[in-house]
């Protein structure tokens, strides 16, 4: 099925993108005279209201001009932002944040009341936010938003009863429904990032659609925003950590034709660009090329209630029939990194990466035609079936479009080659496909999950027995206990991540195939660009332009 291209270790590739930090001991001596970063993005952010942000460009801008209680730093770790420190109650329910002496860009202090107002603003019944569900860990947040409890019973819960309270100007207290050790990382997401109370009140429904009434708290401020054309920023002189910000200006063109950026990058007009797929071949051998795994893991997914895939050996067999390298090279045209675990390998916990060597840590299954056939025969024997029956009764659930055609063709052809069984493909649009999966009307498919907050739980919790997103209908008591421990333990969580992934590697309710990648190019004199597998993509706080040698 074609020659295999050698892939570097997943961690090493991501590290190239993630840790672009300089080891220079005398940074000021190496700074170029002009500290201006020039880039381009394909679409206008539409809004920079943190509570309404819902796409990559909005996340990018909000994350660089506003500050949350915490930040995700260049190593992918949670670090203090507006909160200089916090404590957690013994029962894991109450987080108390002590705020630093930070200022809004108009010179007024950031207060706990601003943060309380911003979060509760998103919970107002008429306020729409795509990511509102991220706040439902907070006591009474769901009930105040929808005026009903989780069972659908009407309740009269006011915003004053939500577990977000400003104790004084510099102390904020947040009370959760249940322990959630992932909560600090969740606070880096835009929906939790505060705006100044008076600014949102003055801006009303149009707050964030432009610069009127907008006040900044992050490393940069926007000086000009020409819709669908350009965004210009400069260093925020009021930022609490301004001494660590080196760029004086950032200029971002907005151009939907991403191919236009290639020539400008090669001419030196842009410092950082996304590389369109059709141009990747021109960059793969260049020093400027970067490839970074994003937050999406793609996998072969089994319905564990299906007659055949309820058997673990049959699931293991089909997993071992998948050649990840061929899939990535032929179907994804090289745009992917082999995945050995469901959760992202560079989500840090307690200063370490629990899955930095996932292949060694959890011993996942790998392509092996002989073992796959042996396991299949054993599994079919256990349920009293044969290959002919299975080929007639099992269909592969696919989607619509050219990419889905390629994906379906690969799996059907691969299973035919390994097992000698030809499966038919059921094609459905996204809505139909999701409904079929939710209703358990499928046997196996190809699917993916995008982590929407910076913690392994974002992906791992979908396979908990009672999780509404458990579309595999996976039931495993040991796994449920591991996820429960991850939610309640404040320390030593990385061992539990490995424990959970080991269960998945053995039980195989789904089989991780690849991580999606984000490809970009960066000029060699741009240093300390923090490119992370988060929706915001880039953090420019520590970036600087090096003097040309």
N, C-alpha and C positions, 0 to 999 in steps of 0.2 A: 504493500500500500504506500510505497514511497520511502525515500531515505529519511532518516531521522536527523534533525539538527540538534547539535549539542546545546543543552540549556544549562546555564549557570545555576548555582544554588539560589532558591527563592530569596532567602535572607540577604545574600550578597547583592542581588540586583536591586532590592528595595532599599538597602542601605545606601547605594549609590545615589538614589533619588532623595532619600530622607535626610541623610547626614552630609549636607554640602557645607559643613562648617569648617572654617579655616583653623589651622593650628598655628597660625602666625602669632608670635609672642609680642610683637610690637605693631599692633593693628593700626594705630594712628599714623605711623610712618609709611604704611602701605596704602593709605587711603588716596584715591584719586581726588583731584581738586573739585571735579564736578560729581556730586553724589546724586545722580538722576537715573532712575530706573525707567525704561521704556518697554511697554508690552502691548498686547492686543488681546481682546476677548471677543467671542462671536456674537454676543447679544447684550442688550442693555439690561441692567439689573431690574428695571421696572420699579422696584421699591427697595429702600434701604431701611425700612422699618423692621427692626429685628424680629418682632413678633409675627410679621407677615412674610418674612423672607422664605422662599421656597425653592429657589433654583441655585445652581452653582455660582452664577455671577453675583447674585444677591449675597450668598454666603461669603464669597470672596471679599466683597467690599465691606460688608458689615463686620467681618472678623478682623479687618485691618483698621477700621476707623472707630470701632467701639470696643469696650472692654467688659468682659463678663466677670462673675465672681472668681472664675478660674480660667486658665488658658491651657491649651495643649501645646507643649513646647516642642522644640526641634527634634527631641528624642522620642516624641510621641507620649510623653508623660504629663500627667495633670500637675500644674503648678499654680500657685496663688496669682490672682489677678487683682480685682478690686478688693477681694477678701485677702487680708494678710495672713489669716489663719482661721481655723475652724475646729470645733470639737463635736464629738458625736456621743449621745447618751448611751448608757450601758445597754439599753434595749434596742439600740440602732435606729430609733425612730426620730429623734430630735437632733437636727444639725444647727449649731449656733455659730454664725459667721461674724468675725471681727473685721470691720472694714478699715482699710488704710486711709490716709489723708489724701484722697484723690480729688481732682478737679474736673469739672466739665470744661469744654473749650472756651466758655464765656467767663471763666474764672470763679464760678460758684462751686461749692463743695458737692461731691456725690454723696447722697445720704441713703440710709436704709429705707427711708420712705419712698425714694425714687425707685428703688428695686422692688419693693412691695407693690407699688402702684403699677409698674410695668408688667410684672407677672400676673397680677390680678386683672389687668386690662385685657390680657389675652383670654381670660376666663369669663369675660362678660358674655352673656348668652348670644348677643348679636354679632360678636367679633369672630371673623373667620380666620383660622390659621391651620394650614395643612399639617403642622406638626404639634397640634394641641395635645395629642395623646401622650406626648412625652411628659406632660405635667401631671398626668393622672396618678403618679406615684404619691403625690402630695395629698394630705388629708383633706377630704371634702371638695377637691378640685373638680372631679367628675360630676358630683352631685350639684355643685353650684353652677357649673356650665350648662348642664342639660336639665336641671330641675327634676331629676329622677335618680334612683339608685341603680346599681348594676343589674338588678333584676327587673327594671322597668317600672318600678313603683314610684309614683309622684312624691317628691319631697320638697320642702321649703327651706333650702340651705342658701344663705346669703354669702357674698364674697367676704364679709367680715368673719365668717366662720371657717374660711379656708386656712389651712395650716401655713400661712406666710405672714409673719408679723415683724414689723419694725419695733424692736424693744426700745431703742433710742437712736440717735443720729448715726451711730457707728456700730450698731449691733442688729443683725437680722437673724430671725429664727424661723426655720422651716421644719414642719412636722410631717412625717410620712405616714401612709396607711400601714405599711409593713417594712421591716428592714430591707434596705436596698443598697448594698455596698457599692454598686455601680453609679450611685447618684452623683458624686462629685464630678465624674467625667461627663455625665449628662449635662451638667451646668455650663459646659463650654459651647453648647449648641445655641444658635441665635435666639430661639424662643425664650431663653432664660436671660439673655443679655439686656440690661436695662437701658431705657432712654430717660431723659430728664422729664419729670412729671409735668412741669409747666409747658415744655415743648410739645408733648403729645396732646395736651389739652388745647393749645393754641393751633396746632396743625390739624386737629380733628381727623376726619376720615382720610384726608389727603396727606397726612404726615408720612414722610419717607418717600413720597412720589417725586420729590424734588428737594431742594436745599432750604426751602422756607421753614423757618422755626427749628431747623435741625441743629442739634448741639452734639459735639463729639466727646468721646472719653478715651479713645484708643490712641495708638502710636501716630496716626495720621489724620488729617482733616481734609475734606474735599473743598477745593477752592473754585472748581468749575465743573459743571455737569451739563454737557450738551447732549441731549437725548439721542441715542443711536449713533453718536459720533465720537465723543471723547469724554473721559473723566480725568481731571487733574487733581493731584493731592500734594500736600506738603506736610513736613514734620509738624506734629502738634506740640507747641511750646508749653502747653499746660499738662502734658501727659506725665503721670507719676513716675514713669521709668524712662524719661526722655534721654537720659545720659547714655542709654544702651541703644538708642536709635541713631543710625548713621546716615540714612538716606535723607536728603533735603527735599526731594521731589519724586513723585511717581506720575508718569503720564501713560494712560491706557487708551489706545484707540479702540473703537468698537466697529468691527467689520465682520459681517456674516460670511464673507468669502474668505475662509481660513487659508486658502491657497495663496492669497495675496501676501500673507505674512512671510512666506518662505523667502522670496527675493529680498524683502526688507531686512530680514534677519541676516541673510548672507552678506548684505551690504553694510551691516552694523547698525541699522536704524532701530532695531528691536533687540532687547537684551534677553527676553524670555518669550517663547512662543509654544503653543500646542502644535504638534505635528499631525497633519491630516494623514489618514491611512495611506492614501495614494502617494505620499512623499516619503514614507518611512524608509524605503530602500535607499534613498539618497543620503540618509543620516546615520544608518546603523553602524558604520565604521568610523564615524567622526567623534572627536572628544566632546563635542557639545551635546551629543545625544544622551537622553535619559529615558528610562522606562521604569515606571513605578506601579506596583499593584494598587488598585483602588480598593474600595471597601466591599466589592461584590465577589462572592464566592459562587461558582457555578458547579452543579453536581447532577449526577444521575439519581433520580428520586424514585423510590419504590413505595407502593401502597402496601403497607404491612398487614392489611386485612384481606388482600387479594388471595385467592386460593393458592397461588404458586408463591408469591413473594411474602406470604406469612412465614415461610420457611427460611431461617437465617442462612442455611447453606446455599439455597438458590440465589439469595441476594448476594452472598459472597462470590458465587460463581460469576454472576453478571458483572460485578465490580471488577473481577480479575480478567474479564474479557475486554476491558477498556484499555487501550493504549493512549495514555494522555499526551505523549509527545506527538504522535501522529495527529491526534485530534487538534492540538494547538497549532501545529504547522500547516495542516491541510484545511481544516475548517475555519480556524480563527486567523489564518494567514500569519502565524507567528505572534499575534497580539494576545498573549496570555502567559501566565506563569503556572507551572504545575502546582496544584494544591494538594497538600497532604492532610489538611485538617479543615473543619468547617469554619472555625473562628480565624481571624486574621493573625498571621504570625508576628506582626509588629504592633500589637496592642500591648502596651507595657503595664505590668502590675507590680507594685512594690519595688520599682527600680529595675525590673528584669523582664525579659520576654519569655513567657512560659512555653511558647511554641517556636522559638527561634531555630530549633532543630527538630521539627515535628516528625520527620522521617525516623529519627532515632528514638524520640520520646514516646511515640504512640504506636510504632510498628504498623503502619497502615498497609492494606493489601496493595499489591502491584500486579501488573500485567503478567499472566502466566497461563498459556493456553491449556497445558496439561492439567494443572491444578484446577482450573476453571471447569473443565469437563468432568473431572472426578467429583468435584463438589456438586455439580449439577445432577449427576447420576445418583449420588447419595441422597440429595434432597428430594428428587422426584420419586425415588424408591420409598422414602419415608412417608410421602403423601399418597402413594399408590397411583402415580401418573407416569406418563412417558413423554418423550420429546414431541412426538407427532400431535398428541393432545394439546400440549402447551402451545405449540406453534399455531394451532387452530383457534385457541381460546384467548391468547394474549395479544393485545395491540399496543403499539407505542404511541403515546399521546404527544402529538406535535403541534406546532403553531402554523401561522400563515406567513408567506413572504419568502424571499430567496434565502435569507440566512437560516430560517427554520427548515427549508428544504435541504440545505447542506447538513444541518445538524441531524435531522431525521435520517438522511441517507447514510451518514457515517455510522450511526448506531445500528441501524438495520443491517447494513453490509458487514459491520464488524461482528455482530452476533451470528450472522449467516456463515461467516468465515470461520469463527471459533467453534460454534455449536452445530453448524449444519442445519439451522432452523431459520426459516424466513418469516418475519413478522410483518403484518400490515401496519400502516400508519393511519391513525385518526387525526385529521387536521381540524383545528378549531381556532377562532380568534381569541384574543387575550381574555375577554370577559367569559366566553363559553368555556375556555380551558380552565380558568380559575374556578368556575362553578363546578365543573366536573371533578376537579381535584378536591374541592371542599366537600363535595357530596360522596367522595370515595369511588367515583365512576371512572376509574382508570387503573392500569396495572403498573406501568412505569413511564417516566417522562424525564425530560431534562429541564432543570429549573435553577433558580439562583436566589440569593438573598443579599441585600445591601445593608451593611451595618449602619444604623442611623444614629448611634451614639458610641462613644469611645470606650467600649468595654466588651470582653468576649461574650457576655450575656446577651448582647444585642442579637447575635446569631444563635447561640447555643440554646436560649430559652424557647425557641420555636418548636423544639422537639420534646418539651415537657408534656406529659400525658394530657393535661387539661388545657394546654395553650390553644387558642382558637386558630393559630397559624400552623398547628401540627398537621399538615396535609399528608404526612406519611402515616398517620394513625399509629405512631410508634408508642408503645407502652413498655416502660422499663422502670421498675421501682428503684434500682440502684442509680439510674440516670436522674430520675426525679429528685432523689436525695442529694445528689451532687449539685444540681442546679439550686436546690433550696439552700445548701451550704454556701454556694457562691453569692446568694442574695443576702445572707445574714452575716457571713464572716467579714471582718474588717481587715484581717491580716491573713497571710499564708494562703491567699486565694489561688495563686498560680499552680499549686499542687492539685487543687480541685479542678482547674481547667484541664490539666493533663489527664486526670482521672475521668472526667466526662468524655474527653476526646477518645480515650482508650476504649470506652464502652461503645462509642459510635463506630470506631474502627473494627470492632469485633461483630457488632450487631448489624451494621450497615443499613440503617433505614434510608440513608442516602450515601452516595459515594462522591466525595469532593474530587472534581476534575481539574478545574483551573481558577485562578484569580484573574479578573479583568485587569487590563493595564491601561495606564494613562501615559502617553508618549509626548515628550516635550524636548525642546532644545534650549540651552542656556549658554550665553557667552562665557568664555573662560575667565574673564575678569570679574564676573559676578560671584560674590562669595557670601556664605552664610544664608543662602536662600533655604528656608525651611519648606520643603515640599513633602507634604504628609498625605497618607491615604484617608483624609477626611474630606467632606464635601467642599470645604473652602479651598482645597488644593494648596494654596501658598500662604505662608505667613511672612510678611516683609519686615517684621519688627527688627530683626538682627541683621538684615541684609546690608551689604555695602559693596561699592565698586572699587576694585583694586587698581592701584596705579599701574599703568602699562609699563612693562619692563623693556 
